[in-house]
Amino acid sequence: MKAPAGSYWPRPWSCEDGGPRRWGNPDGQAGLDIKPGERLRVKAKMDAYACDMVIRREPGELFALRHTLPAGDPLAGDVDGWIEKLDPQTLEVVASSPRLAAGRYWPGGIAAHANGDIHMVFGRSAHRLTPDLEVLASRVLPVDRPYNSFVLLDGGELVTKDCDAPAGLARSTVSVLDPESLESLVPELELPEPSIARLSSDGSSVIAVGTETVFRLLFDRDAGRLEIDETWNPRYGPAPGRSYGWDPVVTDEHVFWMDQGRNSTDWSMVGTGESSAPVRLWWARIDDPQALRSVEISGLPHGTESNPPAWDPVNRIVVAYDAGNEVLRAWKLEGDELRPLWRRDGFAHAGHLVLYPDTRELVAQDWRGLSLLRRPAIRRLSRPALRRLGHSARARRFSRPLGTDHLVVLDLDNGADKARVAVSSPSQAFLFPAPGFSRDFYYQSITTIARVSVE
């Protein structure tokens, strides 16, 4: 097990997924450790339309990435983005950055840098802010498409790329930015393929999942260049009925990712897979790109997902899911092979997983939607009206009949529920939650932030 990678603020969960390797582990923080007789309770809830993620910096410092959305198709118009600092107990907004023009929408990212700043990449823009959310530097990025977040290298540089999502037709271009000026440090690198997935990193190299191939990118500071490692390029596609992969997890020996990323998500990912094949979990050895393996997650048609698996470095467990078919599953890695460990059918998880290796706990979400709105024709006809209603705080307040999300803590080793609580959210959680500062947790969906505590 390696130390955390990248030049991040040296506290747990100072970026998405707990670090650029995307293990989903809050390094250096104890788990929830739920005992028999204890339960989960929603202690605070915030209407947060729209929100991409929450991260932490120092104890008590909680930040949320917020943005506007166009009235119609959320991917069709220009948006603004901003960062809010939230009270960690009540979730009240205690400070906010200015609203920053972003261009076309796709979920971006924020992170606390080792130098103390907060960095934000959202839409076509990059920003550097103080912890008090004063803007220090801004930059319009080179390609006129939204950029889907960034990773920090060990030297402090930001690595980011544009994202032709959800079409996945245009090639992606990767930039390496100076953490203070945000200017490019080396010439931009165009990948041979589009890349919808977010970047991952071990602190020195960067992993980019293309629509057919996985690339390792090498940054040479002395030579002033970013280049593709031609010795490592596992090719996982194409194949009939399959679509592109999403965010990779980088372990000490392997890279894991899932495919079937194309979907027609609205308020839920259940039943939205657009490609006919089952979703697969893929993995390749870091020292041997030809040792490429995969396994079906659910075995059901029209599988889909849009996030990374989770990794337990203690017992070498990988957790993946099929959000379209409501299946959550775990395997134990033995050598280079995966041995099935447990499976939960009817468990509608779609967001990012958080895994506590010390207490053997897995935090997931389980959406329970209104059965009527699962009928394809009714769902299709309802989308335009529900998108319009989504812009109304009053409509969101009374929208619980659409469904209810549950925050669930499972036993990592057998998949059984340890505790669960309903969180009133008009949308299923797709994006980035965060561990709390004690025995609590921050739930996050596109519409809602909630603090859930053990009692």
N, C-alpha and C positions, 0 to 999 in steps of 0.2 A: 504494500500500500504506500503510495507516494504522498508527499506533503501537498497541500493545496497549490494549484498552479495559478500563475498570473499575478499581476501587480495590483491586487485589490486591497481595499481597506481591511486591516487584519482583525476582523470580527466576523462571527457567523452571519451568513446570508447577506453579504454586501452586494450581491448581484443575483440574477435569475438562476434558478436551479442549484444555488449554493456554490457555484464555481463553474469555470469554463469547460470542465470535463463532464459536467451535467450528470453527476451521480445522484443528485437530489438529496445529499446528506448535509445536515447542518453541522459542519466540522467544528469540534470543540464545544458542543452544546449537548447536554443530556436530553434524552427523549422524554415523552410525556409520562411514561411509566404508570399507566392506568392500572389500578388495583381492583380486585373484585369488590363490587358495591359502589364504585365511583362511576360518574357519568360525565357526559359533555353537556355544556350549556352555552347558548349564544348570549354573550355578555354585552355586546354592542353591535350595531349594524348601521351602515352608511349607504345611502343611495348614491351610486358612483357611476353614472352613465356619461361617458364611457371610460373604462379603465383597462389597462393592459397588465400591470403588475404592481406588486408591493415588494420593497426591499428594506433592509436595515443598514444602519451605519454604527454609531455608538449605542450603548444601552439606552433605550427610550427614544431613539431616533428612527422613525418609521416614515418612509417616503412612498408615494404612489405616482405612477405615470398616468396622466389623464389626457383626454383628447375630445374634440368635437367629432360629430359624424354628420355626413350629408343627410338630408331628409329622406331621400329615396335609397338607392343602392349605396351601401356604405363604402364600396370601392370605386364609386364613380366620380366623386367630387373632391375638392381640396378641403383640408382640415387644418386645425391648429392643435398643438400639443403643449402641455405644461406639466410641472411637477408640483405636488402638494406634500407638505410635511404634516403628518397626522399625529394627534395625541394617541399614544399607544394603548391607552385604556378605553377612552370614549370614542375614538376615531374622528373627533372634531378636527377641522382644518385649522392649524395654528400658523401656517405660513404657506405662501404660494409664489411660484415664479410668474413672470409675465406669460401671456399666451404667445406662443411662438409659431409662426407660419411654417407649415410642414409640406404642403403639396398633397399628393394623393395618399390615401390611407392604406397602411398595412401595419399590424402590431410591431412596435419598435421596442426599445429597451433603455434602461437606466442602470448605472452601477456606481458604487463609491470607489474611487481610485485610491491607491496607496498614498498619493500626495494630498489627500483630504478633500479633493473636489468631487462633485457629482457630475458624471457625464451622461449625456442623453443623445441617442440616435433615433430619430423618429421622422417618418416621411423621407424627404430628401435632405434633411438638415442634421447637423451635429452641433451640440452645444456643450459648453463647460460652465458649471455653476458652483458657487460656494455652498457650504452646508446650510446657509441661510437663504439659498435660492436666488442669489444675485447673479445675473448672467455676466460671465467674464469673457467669453469668446463664442462666436457662432460661425458656422461654415455651411454653405450650400455645397452638397456633394456632387460628384462629376456626372452621374447618370440620372436622367430625368425619369426615375422610377422610385418607389419607396424602398428604403433600406430596412432590413429586418434585424435590428439590434447589432451587437458587436461583442468581441472578446478582447481581453487585455492580455498582452504578452508579459513575460517576466521582466522585460525591459521597460514596461509602462506604456508601450504603443497600443493604440486602438486598431483593431482589424475589423472591417465592416464590408458589406457587399449589398448591391441592389438585388431586388427580388421581383421577378415577373410573375407575381401570384394573382389569382390562382391558375392562370393559363399555362405557365411553365413553358413558354415558347422562346423567349429571348435569352441569350446568354447572359450570365451574371458577371459583373466586374468587381474585383476585390481591391480595396484601398487600405493602406497602412497610414494612420494619422498620428501626428505629434500630439501628446496628451495636453499640451498647453495651448499651442496655436491652432490645433486641429487641421493644419495643412498636411498635404500628402508628403510622406518622407521618401517614397520611391515611386516610380511610374506605376500606374494602375495595371492590374493583371486581369485580362479577360479569360474566364474559364471556357473550356471547349463546349460546355453545356449550360443550360439554365440550372439554377439551384434555388429551390424553394425553402429548403431546410435552413435553420440558423447554424452559424458556425460553432464549432467546438475547438478546444485547444488543450494541450498539455503544458502550456506556458512558453513553448518554443516553436513547435510546429502547429499548424491549423488544419482541421479536418472540415472539408466541404462536401456535402452529399449532393451530387448532381442528379439529373433526372434518370441517368443510366449508370453512372460511374461515381465512385467515391474517390476524392482527391486529397492528397496531403500537400500542403503548401509550406514552403520553407522560406523564412525571412533571413537574409544575410545582411546584417547591419553594416559590416565593414565594406562589402561590395555595393551596398545600396540597391538591393533588388529583392523582389518577391518572385518565387518561381514554383512551378509544379514539380513535385518529386516524381519523376518518370518511372521509378522503380517500385512504386506502390500505388496502384489504381484498380482496386477490385471493381469488377463490372457486374452489377446485379440486375440489369435490364437491357433491352425491353423484353416483354413477353405479352402475349394476348391477354387482355383482361386485367392488366396491372398498370399502376401509375407510380409516380415518383415517391421517393423516400423523404423522411423528415429528420429532425435533429438527432445527431449521433451522440453516443456516450463513449468516452475514451477511458478505458481501464488500463491497467499496467501491461496487459498482453493483447487485448482485443479492442476492436471498435464495434459497437452494436448500433443498429438503427432499424426502423420499421418502414415498410412501403405502404402503398395504397393511400397516398395522401390527398388525392383528388376527391372532393366531396361537395355537397350543396348545403352546407351547414346554415341553419337559421338560428333559432333559439335553443336548438339541441343538435347533437351529431347523430343521434339514434336514427337509423334508417336512411342515412344521407350518402352512403358510398356510391360513387358514380362508375367505378370500374367493377367488372363482374367477378373477379377472382377473390379468394380469401386474402386477408392481410397477413403478411409474413414478418417474422423477426429475423433479421440478418446479422451475421457477425463474421469478422475477418481478423486474422492474426496481424498484429502490428509488424511482426518480422517476416510475414509471408502472405502477401496479398492473394496468392493463389489458393490459400486455405480458406475458401469462402463457403459458408454454410448458411442454411436458413431452415425455419420451421414455421408451419402454419400456427397462428395463435388460436383461432376459434375453429377453423375449417369450414366456416360458413361463407356463402357468396356475398358479394358487395361489402366486403369488409373495408373499414377506413379508420384513420387516426390522424393526428396532426401535431404530435409532440414526441419527446424522447421516452424510451424505457427508463427504468431506475436500476441502480446497481448497489448491491450490498458487498463491500470489500471484505467483510469478516467471514461470512460463509459462502461467498461467491454465488449469490442469488441474483438473477435478473428478473425484473417484473415488467410485463408488457400487456397490451390490451387491444381489443377490437371495439372501438367506440360505437361503430355502426351497428354491431350485433350484440352489444352489452355483455362482453366477456372480459374478465380480468384474470391474468394467469401468471404463474411463477415457475421458474426452472432453477435447478442448481447446476452450475458449470463444473464439470469434472473433466479436467484436461482441456480438450477443445470441444467437448460434446455437452449438450444440455440434457439433463435428466428431469422429466416432469416432476414438479413438486406439489402444486395445487392449482385448482381452477375454480372460478366463480362465474357461473352463468346467471344472466339476469342482473348483472352488476354494471350499471351504465356510467362508467368512468370515462372522461374525455380530456381532463386537464393534466397539469404537471404533477407528478408524484413526489412525495417527500418521504424519506426513509430514515429511520433512526436505528443505526446498527447496534447501539449499546443496549437499548431496551427492546429490540426486535419488534419494532412497530412500523407500520406502513400507513401513511395518511393518504386517502383517496376521496373521491366524490362519487356519489351514486344518485343519478337523476331519475325522478319518477314523474313522467309526463302524462298529460291528459290523453287517454286512449283515443278519443275522437280525432285529435289533431295528428295522430300517427297515420291516418288514412291518406295516401299520397295525393289524391285529388283535393281533399279538404285542406290539407297542409299547403299545397301549391296555391290555392285560391286565397288562403288566409295570410300569406306572407306579406303582400303589399300593405294591407291594413295594419298588421301587427308591427311592421317597421315604422309606420307613421305614429302609432300609439306609443312606441318605444321612446319617442322624444318627449313624451309628457310624463312629468314626475307623478302626477295624480294617477295616470293610467298604470304606471309601473307599481304604484302602491297597491292597486287593487287587481293586480294581474296574477295572483297566486294560482288561480285555477289552471293556468297554462301548465303548471308542474311545480315540483318542489325538489330542490337539490338537498342532498344529505352529505355532511362531512362525516367520514367514517374512519375510525382507527382500527386497523386489522392486525392480527398476529402475523408477522412477516413469515414465520416458518410453517404455518398451516393454513393461512388465509381466512381464519375465523374472525368475526367481528369481536373487538374488545369493547367498543362503544360507538354510538352514532347519534347525530342530532340533525334535525331538519333545519335548513337555512332558507328563509323565504327569499328567493331570487327568481326574477322573471326569466333568467337565462341559465342554462347549464354552465358550469365552470369549464372553460377551455384553456385558460392561460395560467398565470404565475401566482400561486399563493406564497406564503412564507411562514416559517415557525415564529412563535411569539418569543417574548423575553423571559418567560417563566414556563409554567405548565399550561400554555395556551398556544393558539394557532390562528393565523389570519387567512380566512377563506376569501377568495377573490374570483368574481365572474365579470363579464363585460358590463354588468349593471350594478354590482353589489360588492361591498367589502364588509366582512363581519369578523369579529373576534370571538373565538370559541375557546372556552376554558374548561379544565378538568375540575370537578368538585365532588 
